[in-house]
Amino acid sequence: NSNLIMALKRGLPSYYFSIIPYTVVTFRDIDPKESLESKERIHVCLRIRPYMQSEKESNSEDCVSVLDPTSIILKAPKNSKAFRLSKKNLAQLVQKFTFSQVFGPETTQEELFEGTVRQPVLDFLKGYSRLVFTYGVTNAGKTYTYQGTDEDSGILPRALDLLFKRIQSKLYLETDLKPHRCQDYRRLTKEETKEEMSVKNSLLRSMKEVWQLIN
């Protein structure tokens, strides 16, 4: 998205939002009726987080305005260097940027997941290649967006939950298969299986102990 790249290069006040672009790349099973040019390959979705108290006190609430479901208006904060340098040129104080979709501060975790990541996960289960990643500067809300909290999970745990629910009836319940390199696996002997289970249980116990210590 050229507008996104321009925003980042210009150093606009991007610390008021978190960016969730997801790149859609299909390697096979393209519908022959649809050309590659007709399919949008990169989706850049913008999530605007709620303002913090310090931002409200510094009158920064009007820096980002949602114009429509795909566009926002950015204004330089009045106490910023960009504002002071652009005082004589009002055209530089207000700029419009367009994305695949814009999610406002009131957007819930579920709404965000349904509107961005759910379909790529379903496509992945059909054999397509999909890549989802978040981008944003410090305090933009990336961790909350992709990880969430115990009470309100983010896009990553929701994606995994959807994935495993869809393949539940096809799960291989034995423990004698082990991934090998990137695209292969090998079958373990009984002794190897016992050893792997021992290592796994030891790791889980260690993780539990660490979790108890930090909580």
N, C-alpha and C positions, 0 to 999 in steps of 0.2 A: 504494500500500500504506500504509494509515493507520498501521500499527505502525512502518514505516520512517520516516515523517514525524515521528511522535512521538519516535522515538529521536534523530533529528537535532536537533529543537527542544530536547530536554532536555539536550543536550550530553553524552550518555553516552559511554563510552570507545570511540568508533568508530574510533580510530586503531589498533585491533587487527585490523581487517579491511578488505577492499576490497569495494565493492558493485557488482554488475553488473546493473542493471535493464535490461530491454529492453522497449520499448513496441511492442506488436503492434497495428497499425491496418490493417484491411482495407477498401478502398474499393469493391471489386467482386468478383464471382464468389463471393459468399457462398452456401453451400448453403442452399436455401430450407427445408430441413428443420430447420435450426439457426437459432434466433433470435439476435440480437446479445447478448441478455442471457445466453444459455447459454454464450457463448464468453468465456474469460478474456482480456481485452484487454491487460492490463498484467502482465508477469511480472517479479518482482523476485527475483533470485538473489543469494545472499550467498556470497562466497568468504572464508574465514578464512585468512590467511597464517600461516606458521610464526612463532613468537616469535623475536625477536632476543635476543642474549646479554644485553644490558642489561635487557631485560624479564624474562628468567629470573632475573637477579640481584636484581631488585626484587620478586620473588615475585608477578608479575602473570599467571602461567600459568593461574590459575583464574578469570580475568576473563570468559572466553568459553567456554561449554560447549555442545556440540552435543547437543540433547535427542533429536531424531529427524531424518529427512531434510528437514523443513521448519521446524524450530524451534530456537532457541538460548536459552540462559539467560545473561544479563549480570549480572556482579557488579562493583560499583565497586572499583577498586584500593585496597588498604588505606592507601596513602600519598596518596590523592587527597582533594581538598576535598569531593567528593560523599560519600565514605565517612565523613569526620568529621562532616558535617552530618546524616548519616542514621543515626548510631550508635543513636539512641534509637528509630528506626523501622525495624525489620528488613525490613518489607515493601518499603521503597524501595531496600534494598540489593540485592535479587534481583528481576530482571524478565525476563519471557519475551516474545520477539518471534518472529513467524511470517512466513515468506517463501514464495515459490513453490518454492524449493529451496535447500538449504544444502550448500555444498561445503567440506569440512574441509581442514586444513593439508596433508594427504597427497595431495590432489587434483592430478593431473598436468595439464599444459596441454592434452593431447589429450582427457582426460576432461572438462575444463571446456568445451572447444569442442563436443564431441559432445553435451553435456548442455544447452547454452545457445544457441549460435549456428548450428549446422549446419542445423537445421530452418528458422529464419527465412531463411537464404540460399537454401535449396531453394524456399521459398515465394515469395521474390523472383523466382526464375527462372520461376515460374509466373504472374507478373504481379501479385502482391500487393505492397502497400507495407509495408515493415518498417523499424523504427528500432532500432538497438542502440547503447547508450552505457554508459560506466563512470562510477562516482561513488565518491569516497573522499577522505579528507583526506590530507595529506602523509604519505608513508611507508606508505600503506595497501596499496600494491602495484599501483596502476593501470597504470603503464607496463609492468611485467612481465606483467600480465594481458593487455593489448591488444596490446602490441608483442612482448614476449618477448625472447629472445636469438637469436644466430645458430644455436646448437645446439638451442634449444627455443623455437620461435616461438609468439607469442600468438594471440589470437582474430582480429586484423585480418589478418595474413599468411595465416593458415589459411583465413579466409573468402575472400580474394582467390584463393588457390590452388584452392579448391573451385569458385569461380565460373568461373575461366578454364578449368579442366579440363572443366567441364560444357558450355561453349559453344565448345570448341576446334574442333569440326567445322563451326561456323557463323561462324567469324571471317571478317571481310572483310579480305583481305590487302593490298589497295591502300592508298595513303596520300593519296588525293585527296578525302577527306571530312573536314570540320571542324565541330565542334559550334558551333551558333549559338544564343546566348541559353540558355534552360533546356530547351526541348523541341523543338529543331529542329536541322538541320544544313544545310550547303551544300556543293556540289561545287566543288572547286578546279580552276583551269586548270593546265596543265603548268608555267607559270612560277610560279604561286602554290605549287604542290606542291614545286618545287625550293627555293623560299624557306623554306617551312615546314620542310623536311628540314634545311636549313642551320642554321636557328635551333635545331632539336632537337639536332643533332650538337654544336653549340657549347655548348649547355646541358649535355649529357652529359659533354663534355670538362671543363667547369668543375667539375661535381660530382665527377668522378673525381679532379681535382687537389686539391679540398678534402678528399676522403676520404683521399688519400695523405698530406696534410699533418697531419691529425688522428690518423693511425695510424702 
